Amino acid sequence: MTRYTSFASFYPYYLSEHSNHTCRRLHFIGTSLGILFLAHAFSTLNFWWLLAGVVQGYAWAWVGHFVFEKNRPATFTYPFYSFLGDWVMWKEMLTGKIRI
């Protein structure tokens, strides 16, 4: 098993684990909801919405992995790199670099 020591070497692997379009779409939805919940938490000063945002982000992504991608989320092995990868992938989907 490959051990990644930098995000630059990890990210191509991360993208390969998200080759299914539905999985990527679910990641995009979950991350977008996470952003909305974060904004809502600060606008209402009700910080329980932060927890709800994290749960939303991971729930949508994990459904994508277990149901559509049929693989184990990289979060379990590389939690920090996976968190970064999700944000980079979200940005690349938003800007059209990666097709949703």
Steps between C-alpha positions, in 0.01 A plus 500: 500500500631842403561748782455860388728756659379809315168630382639543148566126475171411672264710287522291180414193710213695660360587157528137389282405797235741368466385140124442526306814401224439755755465779660830399160669482413377849834634628419835340155510661632403843783753493267774375254424781791506744586853383138610535476354850828670596364835384173436681685413821680833498197701389287360783783442750356152545812290464315168500468569128876435472444143612208470260724626219765239571240224518346615170835514325603150601154342463461598134859402422478161671177414317688580180785268593309206641207502255640634172880487510501174698820584682611596847535878553861616525395693811556186705867477398590861416260727690689829453594445135145384424355812662730716287426289193129552540542878503736499201267268306200719594683810372599321180140388443373851571745653249439230237844341514335172605168407344216456748 
